[in-house]
Amino acid sequence: MSTAAAAPFWRTAGFTYLRYANTCATMVRSCLKEPYKSQVAAREGYSYKLVKWDNGTQQKAVVHESEAAAH
């Protein structure tokens, strides 16, 4: 078996694993029927807090949210 044949199909197609996983998740979400579709849409967003450190002291935290998480 050659290395090209052993490579995952998403890698052969030029995708990164993260892009492949996001594409699969989007496809699955689009196939759902109600009420599951609206339940999943409510959980779709993300948010995280970024805190920088300078010389051992914590600086001001910045919160980042996706548009879906903000609604």
Summary of the structure (lengths in Angstrom):
residues: 71
radius of gyration: 19.0
end to end distance: 49.9
largest distance: 54.0
contacts: 126
relative contact order: 0.11
helix: 48%
strand: 24%
